Amino acid sequence: MQEVNQKQPIVLQRADPWIYYHTDGYYYFTGSVPEYQEIEVRRARTLSGLEDGERMTVWQAPATGLMSRLIWAPEIHYLNGKWYIYFAAADDDSVRNAQHHHRMFVIECGDESPLTTNWQVKGQIKTPQDSFSLDATVFELKDELYYLWAQQAPAIPGNSNLYLARMANPWTLATAPTLLSIPEHSWEKIGFKVNEGAAVLIRNHRVFITYSGSATDENYAMGLLWADIDSNLLDAYSWHKIDHPVFKSSLKHHLYGPGHNSFTTTPDGKTDILVYHARPYDNQGINGDSLANPDRHAYAQTFTWDTQGFPVFGEPGDN
């Protein structure tokens, strides 16, 4: 990927980076904005242009209520001719107390460009269990829209698990959730027991799900699930899980805690690109709570495929 230095950020101080390449030839970018009180959308013709490209705060958290605090991990999607941004929000200022307060929400825009304040709140994405939930993403397959997210379950020890459901529309679930993954391996349970930040990649007759585990410091890393594209995705037995991280901290390139990724391609669609956040220093450089540290930057790098049709991500900063 000639346009991006894979050891340097494409956007500074934006954790949970999400990039969507639209038919208008723009890369659209969203990510968690420090202070966690707004949703910003950027766009540029190239990934390297996003840092200094067009940007707009399209939505501001209200002063009070369920969506008033800690706006986390917005994702921009284009569905049925409209723009949607999915995000998590809380009604409590404390990051750790918000483990019990975060819920998932979506806003909608019918304008041609999402760089506008003309966004309508569609409301909370409600699930059968009313508990801490976040990091929702959506994907389409065989004319069905799916919703994939992280949520805490009182009967399962830990902070969050991964769930999947089909949607009736972009703001309503149509089926009961299917539990796909819980933090079970040692690498998923350092600091916190976490499965979160999922992203979907459909290639080689498979549906791949990357996700992130452990605390949001140097131990944060990415795992991988997959299912056959013709299987019943709402059957938990359709899914397989690798027992080790597929993308983790790089001491060689000084990039730590990579995760909460998204996927895009070069404009011609021929080269796959992994977008992720990481810090340029290890835990010794973090002051206080890692979630309150703003230096998770967005990075991008190309990746390849092995002979079995599985993604090979390498390590952060690889050329």
Short mmCIF file of the C-alpha atoms (twelve columns), coordinates in Angstrom:
data_MODEL
# 
_entry.id   MODEL 
# 
loop_
_atom_site.group_PDB 
_atom_site.id 
_atom_site.type_symbol 
_atom_site.label_atom_id 
_atom_site.label_alt_id 
_atom_site.label_comp_id 
_atom_site.label_asym_id 
_atom_site.label_seq_id 
_atom_site.Cartn_x 
_atom_site.Cartn_y 
_atom_site.Cartn_z 
_atom_site.pdbx_PDB_model_num 
ATOM 1   C CA . MET A 1   0.000   0.000   0.000  1 
ATOM 2   C CA . GLN A 2   2.141   2.822   -1.324 1 
ATOM 3   C CA . GLU A 3   0.034   5.721   -0.080 1 
ATOM 4   C CA . VAL A 4   0.346   4.905   3.656  1 
ATOM 5   C CA . ASN A 5   3.370   4.516   5.899  1 
ATOM 6   C CA . GLN A 6   2.269   1.434   7.803  1 
ATOM 7   C CA . LYS A 7   4.309   2.397   10.857 1 
ATOM 8   C CA . GLN A 8   2.667   5.827   11.128 1 
ATOM 9   C CA . PRO A 9   -0.936  6.666   12.076 1 
ATOM 10  C CA . ILE A 10  -3.474  7.608   9.440  1 
ATOM 11  C CA . VAL A 11  -5.509  9.500   12.083 1 
ATOM 12  C CA . LEU A 12  -4.194  10.670  15.446 1 
ATOM 13  C CA . GLN A 13  -5.998  10.031  18.732 1 
ATOM 14  C CA . ARG A 14  -8.904  8.095   17.309 1 
ATOM 15  C CA . ALA A 15  -9.479  4.715   18.924 1 
ATOM 16  C CA . ASP A 16  -11.949 2.160   17.516 1 
ATOM 17  C CA . PRO A 17  -11.398 3.259   13.904 1 
ATOM 18  C CA . TRP A 18  -14.053 2.416   11.349 1 
ATOM 19  C CA . ILE A 19  -13.601 3.053   7.624  1 
ATOM 20  C CA . TYR A 20  -16.199 2.648   4.906  1 
ATOM 21  C CA . TYR A 21  -15.292 3.119   1.224  1 
ATOM 22  C CA . HIS A 22  -18.319 4.507   -0.616 1 
ATOM 23  C CA . THR A 23  -19.316 4.515   -4.284 1 
ATOM 24  C CA . ASP A 24  -18.506 8.236   -4.462 1 
ATOM 25  C CA . GLY A 25  -14.799 7.421   -4.181 1 
ATOM 26  C CA . TYR A 26  -14.391 8.656   -0.601 1 
ATOM 27  C CA . TYR A 27  -13.130 6.819   2.451  1 
ATOM 28  C CA . TYR A 28  -15.441 7.709   5.357  1 
ATOM 29  C CA . PHE A 29  -13.957 7.489   8.836  1 
ATOM 30  C CA . THR A 30  -15.405 7.392   12.351 1 
ATOM 31  C CA . GLY A 31  -13.715 6.674   15.678 1 
ATOM 32  C CA . SER A 32  -13.939 7.444   19.375 1 
ATOM 33  C CA . VAL A 33  -13.221 11.141  19.957 1 
ATOM 34  C CA . PRO A 34  -11.353 11.915  23.222 1 
ATOM 35  C CA . GLU A 35  -13.722 13.323  25.862 1 
ATOM 36  C CA . TYR A 36  -16.314 10.892  24.406 1 
ATOM 37  C CA . GLN A 37  -19.050 13.508  23.878 1 
ATOM 38  C CA . GLU A 38  -19.453 13.687  20.096 1 
ATOM 39  C CA . ILE A 39  -19.485 11.776  16.827 1 
ATOM 40  C CA . GLU A 40  -17.164 13.018  14.114 1 
ATOM 41  C CA . VAL A 41  -17.172 11.922  10.471 1 
ATOM 42  C CA . ARG A 42  -14.180 12.461  8.180  1 
ATOM 43  C CA . ARG A 43  -13.685 11.744  4.517  1 
ATOM 44  C CA . ALA A 44  -10.827 11.761  2.022  1 
ATOM 45  C CA . ARG A 45  -9.969  10.219  -1.343 1 
ATOM 46  C CA . THR A 46  -7.034  8.392   0.226  1 
ATOM 47  C CA . LEU A 47  -6.379  6.837   3.619  1 
ATOM 48  C CA . SER A 48  -3.377  9.093   4.122  1 
ATOM 49  C CA . GLY A 49  -5.613  12.107  3.519  1 
ATOM 50  C CA . LEU A 50  -7.922  11.405  6.449  1 
ATOM 51  C CA . GLU A 51  -5.833  13.175  9.087  1 
ATOM 52  C CA . ASP A 52  -6.148  16.520  7.312  1 
ATOM 53  C CA . GLY A 53  -9.271  15.781  5.273  1 
ATOM 54  C CA . GLU A 54  -12.818 17.083  5.555  1 
ATOM 55  C CA . ARG A 55  -14.375 16.535  8.953  1 
ATOM 56  C CA . MET A 56  -17.533 17.445  10.786 1 
ATOM 57  C CA . THR A 57  -19.059 16.830  14.195 1 
ATOM 58  C CA . VAL A 58  -22.350 15.350  13.021 1 
ATOM 59  C CA . TRP A 59  -23.886 14.596  16.424 1 
ATOM 60  C CA . GLN A 60  -23.337 15.917  19.947 1 
ATOM 61  C CA . ALA A 61  -24.360 14.093  23.103 1 
ATOM 62  C CA . PRO A 62  -27.293 15.693  24.945 1 
ATOM 63  C CA . ALA A 63  -26.774 17.156  28.410 1 
ATOM 64  C CA . THR A 64  -28.670 14.383  30.195 1 
ATOM 65  C CA . GLY A 65  -30.209 11.008  29.547 1 
ATOM 66  C CA . LEU A 66  -29.202 7.568   28.307 1 
ATOM 67  C CA . MET A 67  -27.053 8.947   25.457 1 
ATOM 68  C CA . SER A 68  -25.365 11.772  27.367 1 
ATOM 69  C CA . ARG A 69  -22.005 10.294  28.395 1 
ATOM 70  C CA . LEU A 70  -19.070 8.249   27.101 1 
ATOM 71  C CA . ILE A 71  -19.857 8.019   23.399 1 
ATOM 72  C CA . TRP A 72  -17.810 5.010   22.293 1 
ATOM 73  C CA . ALA A 73  -16.870 3.361   19.016 1 
ATOM 74  C CA . PRO A 74  -19.149 4.929   16.373 1 
ATOM 75  C CA . GLU A 75  -19.385 2.982   13.102 1 
ATOM 76  C CA . ILE A 76  -20.694 4.453   9.848  1 
ATOM 77  C CA . HIS A 77  -22.618 2.208   7.429  1 
ATOM 78  C CA . TYR A 78  -24.636 2.754   4.252  1 
ATOM 79  C CA . LEU A 79  -27.805 0.621   4.102  1 
ATOM 80  C CA . ASN A 80  -30.718 0.806   1.680  1 
ATOM 81  C CA . GLY A 81  -29.801 4.285   0.490  1 
ATOM 82  C CA . LYS A 82  -29.316 5.837   3.932  1 
ATOM 83  C CA . TRP A 83  -26.420 6.404   6.311  1 
ATOM 84  C CA . TYR A 84  -26.393 4.871   9.781  1 
ATOM 85  C CA . ILE A 85  -23.993 5.327   12.684 1 
ATOM 86  C CA . TYR A 86  -24.036 2.732   15.459 1 
ATOM 87  C CA . PHE A 87  -22.435 3.621   18.791 1 
ATOM 88  C CA . ALA A 88  -22.513 2.962   22.524 1 
ATOM 89  C CA . ALA A 89  -23.418 5.570   25.131 1 
ATOM 90  C CA . ALA A 90  -24.023 5.805   28.856 1 
ATOM 91  C CA . ASP A 91  -25.691 8.065   31.401 1 
ATOM 92  C CA . ASP A 92  -22.764 7.945   33.845 1 
ATOM 93  C CA . ASP A 93  -19.452 9.826   33.702 1 
ATOM 94  C CA . SER A 94  -17.313 7.155   35.333 1 
ATOM 95  C CA . VAL A 95  -15.637 4.873   32.805 1 
ATOM 96  C CA . ARG A 96  -15.624 1.874   35.097 1 
ATOM 97  C CA . ASN A 97  -19.099 2.439   36.554 1 
ATOM 98  C CA . ALA A 98  -20.312 2.750   32.971 1 
ATOM 99  C CA . GLN A 99  -19.648 -0.970  32.600 1 
ATOM 100 C CA . HIS A 100 -23.208 -1.244  33.917 1 
ATOM 101 C CA . HIS A 101 -24.638 1.720   32.017 1 
ATOM 102 C CA . HIS A 102 -23.577 1.499   28.372 1 
ATOM 103 C CA . ARG A 103 -26.231 0.591   25.823 1 
ATOM 104 C CA . MET A 104 -26.247 0.636   21.994 1 
ATOM 105 C CA . PHE A 105 -27.850 3.302   19.811 1 
ATOM 106 C CA . VAL A 106 -28.180 4.265   16.146 1 
ATOM 107 C CA . ILE A 107 -28.700 7.502   14.233 1 
ATOM 108 C CA . GLU A 108 -29.860 7.825   10.605 1 
ATOM 109 C CA . CYS A 109 -29.202 10.280  7.765  1 
ATOM 110 C CA . GLY A 110 -30.940 10.376  4.389  1 
ATOM 111 C CA . ASP A 111 -28.695 13.032  2.835  1 
ATOM 112 C CA . GLU A 112 -26.321 12.217  0.006  1 
ATOM 113 C CA . SER A 113 -23.328 13.112  2.175  1 
ATOM 114 C CA . PRO A 114 -23.063 12.090  5.840  1 
ATOM 115 C CA . LEU A 115 -21.022 15.232  6.597  1 
ATOM 116 C CA . THR A 116 -24.076 17.032  7.893  1 
ATOM 117 C CA . THR A 117 -25.827 17.609  11.195 1 
ATOM 118 C CA . ASN A 118 -29.059 16.310  9.681  1 
ATOM 119 C CA . TRP A 119 -29.008 13.049  11.656 1 
ATOM 120 C CA . GLN A 120 -32.075 11.578  13.322 1 
ATOM 121 C CA . VAL A 121 -31.910 9.461   16.465 1 
ATOM 122 C CA . LYS A 122 -33.583 6.119   15.750 1 
ATOM 123 C CA . GLY A 123 -33.055 5.057   19.353 1 
ATOM 124 C CA . GLN A 124 -31.640 2.209   21.359 1 
ATOM 125 C CA . ILE A 125 -30.974 -1.172  19.793 1 
ATOM 126 C CA . LYS A 126 -32.755 -3.279  22.376 1 
ATOM 127 C CA . THR A 127 -31.749 -6.834  23.192 1 
ATOM 128 C CA . PRO A 128 -33.615 -9.358  25.375 1 
ATOM 129 C CA . GLN A 129 -31.085 -8.945  28.193 1 
ATOM 130 C CA . ASP A 130 -30.894 -5.356  29.442 1 
ATOM 131 C CA . SER A 131 -27.214 -5.178  30.381 1 
ATOM 132 C CA . PHE A 132 -23.912 -3.499  29.521 1 
ATOM 133 C CA . SER A 133 -23.552 -3.636  25.723 1 
ATOM 134 C CA . LEU A 134 -21.377 -1.949  23.109 1 
ATOM 135 C CA . ASP A 135 -19.314 -2.200  19.904 1 
ATOM 136 C CA . ALA A 136 -22.103 -3.069  17.498 1 
ATOM 137 C CA . THR A 137 -21.469 -3.677  13.818 1 
ATOM 138 C CA . VAL A 138 -23.725 -4.757  10.966 1 
ATOM 139 C CA . PHE A 139 -23.206 -6.734  7.775  1 
ATOM 140 C CA . GLU A 140 -25.320 -7.949  4.872  1 
ATOM 141 C CA . LEU A 141 -25.304 -11.481 3.502  1 
ATOM 142 C CA . LYS A 142 -27.785 -13.122 1.112  1 
ATOM 143 C CA . ASP A 143 -30.273 -10.265 1.414  1 
ATOM 144 C CA . GLU A 144 -30.278 -10.448 5.207  1 
ATOM 145 C CA . LEU A 145 -28.963 -7.808  7.601  1 
ATOM 146 C CA . TYR A 146 -27.105 -9.047  10.668 1 
ATOM 147 C CA . TYR A 147 -26.236 -7.304  13.927 1 
ATOM 148 C CA . LEU A 148 -23.087 -8.311  15.812 1 
ATOM 149 C CA . TRP A 149 -22.230 -6.873  19.227 1 
ATOM 150 C CA . ALA A 150 -20.620 -7.301  22.652 1 
ATOM 151 C CA . GLN A 151 -22.708 -7.668  25.805 1 
ATOM 152 C CA . GLN A 152 -22.365 -8.717  29.405 1 
ATOM 153 C CA . ALA A 153 -24.372 -11.686 30.662 1 
ATOM 154 C CA . PRO A 154 -24.927 -12.142 34.406 1 
ATOM 155 C CA . ALA A 155 -24.573 -15.931 34.134 1 
ATOM 156 C CA . ILE A 156 -21.176 -15.721 32.362 1 
ATOM 157 C CA . PRO A 157 -18.143 -14.448 34.305 1 
ATOM 158 C CA . GLY A 158 -16.478 -11.499 32.584 1 
ATOM 159 C CA . ASN A 159 -17.120 -8.144  30.983 1 
ATOM 160 C CA . SER A 160 -18.512 -8.959  27.524 1 
ATOM 161 C CA . ASN A 161 -19.282 -11.740 25.064 1 
ATOM 162 C CA . LEU A 162 -20.074 -11.695 21.333 1 
ATOM 163 C CA . TYR A 163 -23.641 -12.102 20.079 1 
ATOM 164 C CA . LEU A 164 -25.262 -12.252 16.635 1 
ATOM 165 C CA . ALA A 165 -28.851 -11.683 15.494 1 
ATOM 166 C CA . ARG A 166 -30.721 -10.980 12.284 1 
ATOM 167 C CA . MET A 167 -32.351 -7.555  11.931 1 
ATOM 168 C CA . ALA A 168 -35.862 -6.575  10.861 1 
ATOM 169 C CA . ASN A 169 -34.543 -3.121  9.929  1 
ATOM 170 C CA . PRO A 170 -31.368 -1.154  10.761 1 
ATOM 171 C CA . TRP A 171 -32.596 -0.339  14.285 1 
ATOM 172 C CA . THR A 172 -34.564 -3.449  15.333 1 
ATOM 173 C CA . LEU A 173 -33.573 -7.068  15.977 1 
ATOM 174 C CA . ALA A 174 -35.675 -9.755  14.303 1 
ATOM 175 C CA . THR A 175 -34.333 -12.837 16.087 1 
ATOM 176 C CA . ALA A 176 -33.087 -13.889 19.486 1 
ATOM 177 C CA . PRO A 177 -29.337 -13.411 19.989 1 
ATOM 178 C CA . THR A 178 -26.937 -16.267 19.356 1 
ATOM 179 C CA . LEU A 179 -23.940 -16.444 21.684 1 
ATOM 180 C CA . LEU A 180 -20.838 -16.783 19.480 1 
ATOM 181 C CA . SER A 181 -17.871 -16.350 21.810 1 
ATOM 182 C CA . ILE A 182 -16.920 -15.787 25.440 1 
ATOM 183 C CA . PRO A 183 -13.507 -14.865 26.907 1 
ATOM 184 C CA . GLU A 184 -12.153 -18.356 27.519 1 
ATOM 185 C CA . HIS A 185 -8.476  -18.328 26.519 1 
ATOM 186 C CA . SER A 186 -5.764  -16.748 28.644 1 
ATOM 187 C CA . TRP A 187 -4.971  -14.046 26.077 1 
ATOM 188 C CA . GLU A 188 -8.621  -12.823 26.215 1 
ATOM 189 C CA . LYS A 189 -8.638  -12.360 29.995 1 
ATOM 190 C CA . ILE A 190 -5.654  -10.150 30.883 1 
ATOM 191 C CA . GLY A 191 -6.907  -7.278  33.031 1 
ATOM 192 C CA . PHE A 192 -10.512 -7.837  31.974 1 
ATOM 193 C CA . LYS A 193 -12.398 -10.791 30.514 1 
ATOM 194 C CA . VAL A 194 -13.383 -9.285  27.189 1 
ATOM 195 C CA . ASN A 195 -14.641 -10.169 23.717 1 
ATOM 196 C CA . GLU A 196 -15.569 -6.925  21.927 1 
ATOM 197 C CA . GLY A 197 -14.888 -4.707  18.900 1 
ATOM 198 C CA . ALA A 198 -15.986 -7.212  16.253 1 
ATOM 199 C CA . ALA A 199 -15.596 -6.683  12.485 1 
ATOM 200 C CA . VAL A 200 -16.717 -8.876  9.600  1 
ATOM 201 C CA . LEU A 201 -14.826 -9.911  6.483  1 
ATOM 202 C CA . ILE A 202 -16.490 -12.125 3.860  1 
ATOM 203 C CA . ARG A 203 -13.993 -13.899 1.630  1 
ATOM 204 C CA . ASN A 204 -13.169 -17.333 0.253  1 
ATOM 205 C CA . HIS A 205 -16.611 -18.804 0.940  1 
ATOM 206 C CA . ARG A 206 -16.324 -17.943 4.641  1 
ATOM 207 C CA . VAL A 207 -17.580 -15.310 7.038  1 
ATOM 208 C CA . PHE A 208 -14.698 -14.171 9.241  1 
ATOM 209 C CA . ILE A 209 -15.154 -12.234 12.479 1 
ATOM 210 C CA . THR A 210 -12.225 -10.488 14.095 1 
ATOM 211 C CA . TYR A 211 -12.665 -9.271  17.650 1 
ATOM 212 C CA . SER A 212 -10.571 -7.886  20.499 1 
ATOM 213 C CA . GLY A 213 -9.807  -9.281  23.947 1 
ATOM 214 C CA . SER A 214 -8.283  -8.253  27.313 1 
ATOM 215 C CA . ALA A 215 -7.813  -4.764  28.763 1 
ATOM 216 C CA . THR A 216 -7.290  -1.775  26.462 1 
ATOM 217 C CA . ASP A 217 -3.554  -1.522  27.169 1 
ATOM 218 C CA . GLU A 218 -0.570  -3.367  25.672 1 
ATOM 219 C CA . ASN A 219 -2.398  -6.673  26.270 1 
ATOM 220 C CA . TYR A 220 -5.246  -5.830  23.877 1 
ATOM 221 C CA . ALA A 221 -5.132  -8.182  20.892 1 
ATOM 222 C CA . MET A 222 -7.306  -9.573  18.086 1 
ATOM 223 C CA . GLY A 223 -8.861  -13.002 17.740 1 
ATOM 224 C CA . LEU A 224 -10.662 -14.756 14.888 1 
ATOM 225 C CA . LEU A 225 -13.913 -16.676 14.387 1 
ATOM 226 C CA . TRP A 226 -15.196 -18.108 11.131 1 
ATOM 227 C CA . ALA A 227 -18.137 -19.935 9.584  1 
ATOM 228 C CA . ASP A 228 -18.935 -21.355 6.158  1 
ATOM 229 C CA . ILE A 229 -20.849 -18.829 4.089  1 
ATOM 230 C CA . ASP A 230 -23.647 -21.352 3.412  1 
ATOM 231 C CA . SER A 231 -24.084 -22.344 7.053  1 
ATOM 232 C CA . ASN A 232 -26.761 -21.082 9.401  1 
ATOM 233 C CA . LEU A 233 -24.951 -18.143 10.986 1 
ATOM 234 C CA . LEU A 234 -27.412 -18.095 13.891 1 
ATOM 235 C CA . ASP A 235 -26.438 -21.652 14.831 1 
ATOM 236 C CA . ALA A 236 -23.535 -21.383 17.270 1 
ATOM 237 C CA . TYR A 237 -22.225 -24.751 16.048 1 
ATOM 238 C CA . SER A 238 -21.541 -23.163 12.646 1 
ATOM 239 C CA . TRP A 239 -18.751 -21.083 14.155 1 
ATOM 240 C CA . HIS A 240 -15.125 -21.976 14.823 1 
ATOM 241 C CA . LYS A 241 -12.657 -20.121 17.023 1 
ATOM 242 C CA . ILE A 242 -8.875  -19.897 16.902 1 
ATOM 243 C CA . ASP A 243 -7.341  -20.321 20.355 1 
ATOM 244 C CA . HIS A 244 -4.583  -17.702 19.959 1 
ATOM 245 C CA . PRO A 245 -4.461  -14.031 18.933 1 
ATOM 246 C CA . VAL A 246 -4.047  -13.313 15.220 1 
ATOM 247 C CA . PHE A 247 -2.771  -9.747  15.740 1 
ATOM 248 C CA . LYS A 248 -0.973  -8.522  18.870 1 
ATOM 249 C CA . SER A 249 1.554   -5.975  20.160 1 
ATOM 250 C CA . SER A 250 4.720   -5.517  18.121 1 
ATOM 251 C CA . LEU A 251 7.852   -4.889  20.157 1 
ATOM 252 C CA . LYS A 252 9.802   -4.629  16.899 1 
ATOM 253 C CA . HIS A 253 7.720   -1.731  15.571 1 
ATOM 254 C CA . HIS A 254 6.776   -0.245  18.968 1 
ATOM 255 C CA . LEU A 255 3.035   -0.550  18.380 1 
ATOM 256 C CA . TYR A 256 1.102   -1.830  21.378 1 
ATOM 257 C CA . GLY A 257 -2.424  -3.032  22.080 1 
ATOM 258 C CA . PRO A 258 -3.700  -3.332  18.492 1 
ATOM 259 C CA . GLY A 259 -7.398  -3.971  18.150 1 
ATOM 260 C CA . HIS A 260 -10.961 -2.845  17.568 1 
ATOM 261 C CA . ASN A 261 -10.330 -3.055  13.871 1 
ATOM 262 C CA . SER A 262 -12.245 -2.588  10.649 1 
ATOM 263 C CA . PHE A 263 -11.603 -3.613  7.059  1 
ATOM 264 C CA . THR A 264 -11.471 -1.774  3.780  1 
ATOM 265 C CA . THR A 265 -9.781  -2.152  0.396  1 
ATOM 266 C CA . THR A 266 -7.813  -0.147  -2.106 1 
ATOM 267 C CA . PRO A 267 -10.126 1.787   -4.461 1 
ATOM 268 C CA . ASP A 268 -9.841  -0.951  -7.107 1 
ATOM 269 C CA . GLY A 269 -10.954 -3.544  -4.564 1 
ATOM 270 C CA . LYS A 270 -7.942  -5.751  -5.232 1 
ATOM 271 C CA . THR A 271 -6.030  -5.294  -1.978 1 
ATOM 272 C CA . ASP A 272 -7.432  -5.882  1.505  1 
ATOM 273 C CA . ILE A 273 -6.571  -3.407  4.247  1 
ATOM 274 C CA . LEU A 274 -6.722  -3.841  8.012  1 
ATOM 275 C CA . VAL A 275 -7.518  -0.687  9.993  1 
ATOM 276 C CA . TYR A 276 -6.862  -0.784  13.746 1 
ATOM 277 C CA . HIS A 277 -5.870  1.312   16.724 1 
ATOM 278 C CA . ALA A 278 -2.662  1.001   18.743 1 
ATOM 279 C CA . ARG A 279 -0.382  3.025   21.008 1 
ATOM 280 C CA . PRO A 280 3.238   3.880   20.156 1 
ATOM 281 C CA . TYR A 281 4.326   2.920   23.702 1 
ATOM 282 C CA . ASP A 282 3.757   0.122   26.212 1 
ATOM 283 C CA . ASN A 283 2.011   0.197   29.588 1 
ATOM 284 C CA . GLN A 284 4.778   2.200   31.241 1 
ATOM 285 C CA . GLY A 285 3.741   5.188   29.137 1 
ATOM 286 C CA . ILE A 286 0.099   5.068   30.261 1 
ATOM 287 C CA . ASN A 287 -0.893  7.399   33.092 1 
ATOM 288 C CA . GLY A 288 -3.963  6.269   35.012 1 
ATOM 289 C CA . ASP A 289 -6.817  4.379   33.369 1 
ATOM 290 C CA . SER A 290 -5.911  3.145   29.889 1 
ATOM 291 C CA . LEU A 291 -9.379  4.083   28.596 1 
ATOM 292 C CA . ALA A 292 -8.763  7.707   29.585 1 
ATOM 293 C CA . ASN A 293 -5.453  7.822   27.700 1 
ATOM 294 C CA . PRO A 294 -6.021  9.522   24.297 1 
ATOM 295 C CA . ASP A 295 -2.997  8.133   22.448 1 
ATOM 296 C CA . ARG A 296 -4.648  5.246   20.674 1 
ATOM 297 C CA . HIS A 297 -4.081  6.196   17.041 1 
ATOM 298 C CA . ALA A 298 -5.621  4.731   13.883 1 
ATOM 299 C CA . TYR A 299 -3.289  2.735   11.627 1 
ATOM 300 C CA . ALA A 300 -3.774  0.893   8.326  1 
ATOM 301 C CA . GLN A 301 -1.866  -1.908  6.632  1 
ATOM 302 C CA . THR A 302 -2.393  -4.414  3.866  1 
ATOM 303 C CA . PHE A 303 -2.668  -8.111  4.583  1 
ATOM 304 C CA . THR A 304 -2.544  -11.355 2.630  1 
ATOM 305 C CA . TRP A 305 -4.196  -14.786 2.580  1 
ATOM 306 C CA . ASP A 306 -2.750  -18.241 3.162  1 
ATOM 307 C CA . THR A 307 -3.265  -21.280 0.944  1 
ATOM 308 C CA . GLN A 308 -6.257  -22.360 3.053  1 
ATOM 309 C CA . GLY A 309 -8.027  -19.048 2.462  1 
ATOM 310 C CA . PHE A 310 -7.443  -17.527 5.911  1 
ATOM 311 C CA . PRO A 311 -6.227  -13.956 6.516  1 
ATOM 312 C CA . VAL A 312 -2.581  -13.410 7.435  1 
ATOM 313 C CA . PHE A 313 -2.299  -10.097 9.265  1 
ATOM 314 C CA . GLY A 314 1.369   -10.232 10.257 1 
ATOM 315 C CA . GLU A 315 2.153   -7.796  13.062 1 
ATOM 316 C CA . PRO A 316 1.481   -4.081  13.537 1 
ATOM 317 C CA . GLY A 317 3.780   -1.964  11.390 1 
ATOM 318 C CA . ASP A 318 4.684   -4.703  8.908  1 
ATOM 319 C CA . ASN A 319 5.310   -3.486  5.358  1 
# 
